[in-house]
Amino acid sequence: MILTVCLSPSVDVTIELDSLNVGKVNVVKSKTLSFTGKALNVAIGVARLGAEAYATGFMYNENGAMFERALDVEGVPFTFVWNSGRVRENYKCIDKRSMLTEINDVGGQIESGKLLELLQLIQGFSSRSDVTVISGGLPRGVDASYYRELFRAVDRKSLRIADTEGAKMFAALEAEIDLVKPNLEELEETLGREFRDRSDMLAGCRELLDRGAKSVLLSLGKDGAIITDGTRNYYCKSINVAVNSTVGAGDAMVAAAADLMSHGADLPDILRAGVAAGTAAVTTFGTISFTKNKYEEILGSLNVTEF
């Protein structure tokens, strides 16, 4: 089983426009609502691959039932820590050039007792999980150090994947992580500098390894991804596809990586699967995951090289 922990769920309103004109009237071509959150996207991706997923995390009373229905449709079981208030709403505007503009709401506040309740749930569920994924932002007012507590609550037998950035990533790494998955922008923001070539990127990845990660999966968007454990370094170039939306691509990558890790796969296979799932996800508009058929089609055309 793969356990995913969603700390800040959101209603994503994905809007397609011919172009986004600031200060002017914009006409919507299509609109899709997704009941999501990074770790929930991962759980759905895992289920789409035919693996067993279980979702937990924080949820809110006013509109949380819609998330339950969405997970039911995907066949993902769940147990949430419920809170008063409403799940935040994010707006993602995509123009005809596939340019994405995001407007993100802030999450609601969580009582201290609820923070402890989630740690206790993670202790129990992770003892039955091959992999535990904790990803995304934190609710308003929760300190970044909570990421360290979350991963310390994970059973030692469960592999650990973190997908976050900045102080939250550093806090997670204090608890030792089997795989951390930043994208290039997140790595630059977290470490406070730009990475201009592959050698620079590897140096940045090694900083995360030095801080407690056993391996780093660095997403490079349309250019593919790198994976390294500090000794072995692999690169996988993506293939050219029609990009409809980049929403959820990173979460799809984590889902495939978690699935491969649960079966004891080596770094090259984890990398190839992650790139295939991320690439498959960008071919869809208004959804936060991919189809298994598209994933398998792309997987068969990818090559991994050591460098």
N, C-alpha and C positions, 0 to 999 in steps of 0.2 A: 504494500500500500504506500501511496505517496500522500503525505499530509501537507496541506498548504494553509498558511496563516495570513489572513487578510486583515490588516490593521486599520485601513481607511477606505471602505467601499465607496463607490460613486455611481451615480446615474450619468452615463456618458451620452450626450446628445450630439450625434455626428451629423453635420449639415453639409450638403454638397452645393456649391455655388459656381457660377461661371467665373467670377472673380470676387475677391473681398475688397470692397471700396470703403475705406475708413471715412467717416463723416457723411456718408451717403446712404440712400436706401439700397438694401441688398435683397434680391429675390431668391428664395430657396428652391433648388431643383428637386432635392429629396432630403428626407430627414429620417434618422434611425435612432431609436433609444436602446441602449445596452445597459444591463444591470450588472455592474462589473467592479473591478478592483484588481490590482496586479495579480495577487495570489489566487483570486477567483478565476481569472483568465487562465492561469497556469493549471488549475484543477480541471477546467473545461478542456484545455489542450491535452492533458493526460488522458481524460476520458475519451476524447476523439481518437487517440492512438490505441484505444482498446485496453488501457491499463486501469488499475483501481486507484481512484483518487478519493480523498476525504478533505472537506473544507471546514475551517474554523476561523475565528477572529471576532471582530466587533461588528454589531449590526444595530439598527435603530428602529424604534417602534413604528414610526409614522408610515414609512414606505418599505420596510424590510421584507414584507410578504412578497413583493415583486421579485426580490432576489431569490427567495426560496423557490418560487415558481420557475424562474430561469434555470436554477440548478437542477430542479426536478426534471425538466425537459432534457437536460444533458446527461442525466443519470448520475449526478454527483451528490452523495449524501453529505450532510452537514450538521454541525452543532455550533451555534453562535452564542456569544455573550451579548445580551440585549441591553440597550441603553435608550433613554428618553431622547426625543428629538427626531430629526430627519436626516437621511443620507444626503450628502452633498451632491451637487449637480455640476458637471463639467461640460463645456461646450468645445467641440472640435470642428473647425471650419476647413473644408477641403475645396480648393478651387480646381479649375480644369487642368492646371499644370501639376496637380497632385501636391501642391504646397499646403502644408498643414499649419493652421493657426489655432492655438489652444488657449482657452480661458478656464482656469481651474478655480473651483470654489474651495473654501476651507472647511475642514471637518468639524464635527461637533466635539464637545468636551466629554471626557470619560471620568467617572468617579474612581477614586483610588482603589476601592474594593473590587471594581470591575477589572482593573489591571491585574490584581492578584488572581482573580477568577480565571482569566485567560491563561496565566502561567500554569495553573493547576490543570486546566484542560490539555494544554500542550504536553505536560508531563505524562498524562495518561495516554493520549492518542499516539504520541511519538514512540511509545514503548512497543506499539504494534505496527510501526511504519518503517519501511526500508529507507525512505528519504523524507526529510522535512524541509519545506521551502517557506521562507519568510521574506516577504518582499513589499516594497512600496513605502509610502510615507506614514507618518504617525498622526493620530488625532491631535487636535489643537490642545496645546498646553502640556503634552507629554514629552518629557525630556528624551534626547537621543540615547541616553544611557539605557533606556528601556529595551533597546535592541540587544544589548548585552545580556540582560536578564532573560529575554525571550529565548535566546540560543542556549543559555545555561540551563534552561528548563527542559531542553530537548534531551531525550534519552540517549545515552552514549552509544547505543547500538545503531542509531539512525544517522545516516549521512545528512549533512547540513548544507543547504544552499541559501545564499543571501543575494538579494537583488535590490540594492538601495544605494544611496550615495552620501557623500559628505560625512558629517559627524556620526550619522547613523551607521554608515559602513564601518567607520573606525571602531565604534562601540561593538558591532557584531564581531569584528575580527578579534577582539579581546577574548571572545569565547571559543575561538578556533573554528574555522569554516572549511568544509571540504571543497566547495566551489563558490566563488563570488563572480557575479556576472554584471559588470558595468558596461555601458556603451562608451564610445570614445569621448563624447561630451561630458558624461558623468565622471569619467576618470580624470579629465582635465580640470573639471570644477573641484573635484575632491582633493586632488594633489596641487592645484593652484598653478598649473602651467600647461602650455601647449605641447603636443607631441606631433612632430612633423614627419617622421618616418617610422618604419617598423622597428628599428633599433631603439628609438625613443619610447615607443609604445611598450616594448618588452621591459625597458627600464622602469616604466611606470607600473607595469604588472608585478615586477619583482618587489617594488615597495609594498604592495598589498600582500605578497607572499611573506615578506619579512615581518609583517604585522600580524600574521596568523592564518592566512589562507593557504590551503594545500594546493589549490590550482585556481587559475583565473581564466574565465571565458570572456574575451573582450569583443563585443559586437562592433563591427565597422559599417553597419548599415548595408547599403547596396554593394559595398566592396567585400562583404563576407564577414569573417571573424578569425580571431587568433585564440588558441588555447595554450597554456603553459603551466608547468609545475616547477619552473625554475631550472630544470635540467633538460627537459624535452619541450620543444617549441613547434607548433603546427599551425599552418594557415590553410583556410578553405575559402576559395573565391565563390561568390554566389553566381547564379546565372541570370541573364537578362530576362525579366518578366514585365508584363504590364502592371505598373504600380497603381492600385486603386486607393489604398490607404495604408499608412505605416502604423496605425493604431493596433496595439496588441502584438506587434511583431516580436518585441523583446520577450514578452511573456510566453509566446509560442516557443521561442528558443529555449527558455528555461524548462518548459514542459517536456520537450524532447530530451534535453540533457538529463533531467531528473529520471525519465523513463529508462534511458540507457544506463545511468548510474545504478539504478535499482537492480539491473541485471549484471552488474560488474564489468561493464564495457570499459575499454581503454580510451585514452584521450582522443585519438584520431576519430574513433567512431562517435564519441560524444560530440565532438566538434561538427562532424558532417551532419549528424542528426539535427543539431541545433540550427545550423545554417539552412537546412532543408525546411524545417518547420517555420523559421522566421521568414524565409522567402515565400513559402506557401501562404502565410498570413497576409502578406502585402498585396496579394492578388485579389483579395475580397474587399468590398466596400461596406462599411457600416457594421461589420461583425468583428469580434475580438478573438477569433480563432481561425482554424483552417480545416480543410477536409483531409481525411487520411489518404484518399486517393491522390490528391494534389501533392501531399507530403511525399508519398512513395514515388510519384513520378519525378519529382525534383531530386529526391535522395539518390536515385539511380544515375543521375547525370553529374554528380559532384565529385571532385577529387581533392584529397588532402595531401599537402606537401610538408615535409619537415624542413626547418631552416635554422 
